[in-house]
Amino acid sequence: MSAAPSASARGEFLPTPSQTVGPFYGYALPFAGGGDLASAGHPDTVVLHGQVLDGAGAPVPDALVEVWQPAPDGSRHGAPGSLRRDPVTGVVIGRHGVAFTGFGRVATDADGHYTVRTLPPGGVPYLAIVVFARGLTHHLHTRAYLHDADGLAQDQLLAGLPEARRATLLTTPEETGIHRFDIRLQYDGVHEETVFLDFG
């Protein structure tokens, strides 16, 4: 008695397993000044920083954090300038440090820490965050709501969450203009997982 032919022998295509999104991206995606959305010395600069933490509460040292936001005037068209190349060598030399692009990308360090220097977003009380990390089959979307921003009480997403979950989206004040925002990829037994958004 012979075995039935396999699906591949019958000419059927089977789905392949998902691949994780890292840490191979660290080779080409980070760029010079990727976390500096605000030009050096701008008086309205705010700092967003924190750690990316796994389900055991340990830092993730090779994650990538992207920030997307409107300009202070609420415009969303952005500006070129993030990924300039040297005209001679072709090497990416990063930002020119003047135009506000509304986009930033920074890798976490050995302690899972990231830092972004930006300007307050206009028209919304949050920065949109995208996280790439090893072990994830898809990148994760979340928001960092600035604790001192106007419009928090009117935000429908925040209003629809239980208090403990809502707290995972709010920055923690440190010094003036400095906002702490830790991103917890899973519940660690003590701290809530950061709220992640499904745009699928």
NUTI-562225 format. One record per residue (C-alpha): x, y, z; residue in three letters. Coordinates in steps of 0.5 Angstrom, whole numbers, padded with zeros to 4 digits, always signed. Example, Ala and Ser with C-alpha at 12.3 -4.5 7.8 and 13.67 -1.06 7.14 Angstrom:
BEGIN
+0025-0009+0016ALA+0027-0002+0014SER
END
This chain:
BEGIN
+0000+0000+0000MET+0003+0007-0002SER+0003+0013+0001ALA-0002+0019-0002ALA+0003+0024-0005PRO+0005+0030-0002SER+0002+0037-0003ALA+0008+0039-0006SER+0008+0033-0011ALA+0001+0034-0013ARG+0003+0041-0015GLY-0001+0045-0009GLU+0003+0051-0006PHE+0003+0051+0002LEU+0004+0057+0006PRO+0011+0058+0009THR+0012+0060+0016PRO+0013+0067+0018SER+0019+0070+0018GLN+0021+0075+0024THR+0023+0082+0023VAL+0029+0082+0026GLY+0035+0083+0028PRO+0038+0083+0021PHE+0035+0090+0019TYR+0040+0094+0023GLY+0045+0093+0017TYR+0041+0098+0013ALA+0035+0102+0016LEU+0039+0106+0022PRO+0042+0112+0019PHE+0046+0118+0022ALA+0041+0123+0026GLY+0035+0118+0025GLY+0033+0120+0032GLY+0034+0128+0031ASP+0027+0130+0028LEU+0028+0137+0031ALA+0034+0142+0029SER+0040+0143+0033ALA+0038+0148+0038GLY+0031+0149+0037HIS+0028+0152+0043PRO+0021+0148+0042ASP+0025+0141+0042THR+0022+0136+0046VAL+0025+0129+0048VAL+0022+0122+0048LEU+0026+0117+0051HIS+0025+0110+0054GLY+0026+0102+0053GLN+0024+0097+0049VAL+0022+0091+0054LEU+0021+0084+0053ASP+0016+0079+0056GLY+0021+0078+0062ALA+0022+0085+0063GLY+0029+0085+0060ALA+0031+0090+0055PRO+0031+0089+0048VAL+0038+0091+0045PRO+0037+0091+0038ASP+0030+0093+0037ALA+0028+0099+0032LEU+0023+0105+0034VAL+0020+0109+0028GLU+0017+0116+0030VAL+0011+0119+0025TRP+0008+0125+0027GLN+0005+0132+0024PRO+0009+0138+0024ALA+0008+0143+0030PRO+0003+0147+0025ASP-0001+0140+0024GLY+0002+0139+0017SER+0003+0132+0015ARG+0007+0133+0008HIS+0014+0132+0011GLY+0020+0134+0008ALA+0026+0131+0004PRO+0032+0131+0008GLY+0033+0124+0012SER+0036+0120+0008LEU+0041+0124+0004ARG+0047+0121+0001ARG+0054+0123+0000ASP+0054+0125-0008PRO+0061+0122-0009VAL+0061+0116-0005THR+0053+0114-0005GLY+0054+0113+0003VAL+0048+0115+0007VAL+0050+0121+0011ILE+0043+0122+0014GLY+0040+0129+0016ARG+0042+0136+0014HIS+0039+0138+0021GLY+0035+0144+0018VAL+0028+0141+0015ALA+0023+0138+0020PHE+0021+0131+0016THR+0016+0128+0021GLY+0020+0122+0021PHE+0025+0119+0025GLY+0028+0112+0026ARG+0033+0110+0032VAL+0036+0103+0034ALA+0036+0101+0041THR+0042+0101+0045ASP+0045+0095+0049ALA+0040+0097+0055ASP+0034+0097+0050GLY+0034+0105+0050HIS+0032+0110+0045TYR+0032+0117+0045THR+0028+0122+0040VAL+0029+0129+0040ARG+0023+0132+0036THR+0018+0138+0036LEU+0011+0138+0039PRO+0006+0135+0034PRO+0000+0140+0032GLY-0007+0138+0032GLY-0006+0131+0035VAL-0003+0130+0042PRO+0001+0124+0041TYR+0007+0121+0036LEU+0005+0115+0032ALA+0011+0109+0034ILE+0012+0103+0030VAL+0017+0098+0033VAL+0021+0093+0030PHE+0024+0087+0034ALA+0027+0080+0034ARG+0022+0075+0035GLY+0016+0079+0032LEU+0013+0077+0026THR+0010+0083+0024HIS+0012+0090+0026HIS+0008+0093+0032LEU+0004+0100+0032HIS+0003+0104+0038THR+0002+0112+0040ARG+0006+0116+0045ALA+0001+0121+0048TYR+0005+0127+0051LEU+0002+0127+0058HIS+0002+0135+0058ASP-0001+0136+0051ALA-0008+0139+0049ASP-0013+0135+0047GLY-0012+0128+0051LEU-0019+0128+0054ALA-0022+0129+0047GLN-0018+0123+0044ASP-0023+0117+0043GLN-0018+0112+0043LEU-0016+0114+0050LEU-0023+0115+0052ALA-0025+0108+0050GLY-0019+0104+0054LEU-0019+0102+0062PRO-0015+0106+0066GLU-0009+0101+0067ALA-0009+0100+0059ARG-0009+0108+0058ARG-0003+0109+0062ALA+0001+0105+0058THR+0000+0110+0052LEU+0002+0116+0056LEU+0009+0119+0057THR+0011+0120+0064THR+0014+0127+0066PRO+0021+0128+0068GLU+0025+0134+0067GLU+0021+0140+0063THR+0021+0138+0056GLY+0023+0131+0057ILE+0018+0125+0056HIS+0019+0118+0058ARG+0016+0112+0054PHE+0017+0105+0056ASP+0015+0100+0050ILE+0013+0093+0054ARG+0012+0088+0048LEU+0008+0083+0053GLN+0005+0083+0060TYR+0011+0081+0065ASP+0007+0079+0071GLY+0007+0086+0074VAL+0007+0091+0068HIS+0001+0092+0063GLU+0003+0090+0056GLU+0003+0097+0052THR-0003+0098+0048VAL-0002+0096+0040PHE-0006+0098+0035LEU-0009+0093+0029ASP-0009+0097+0022PHE-0010+0090+0018GLY
END
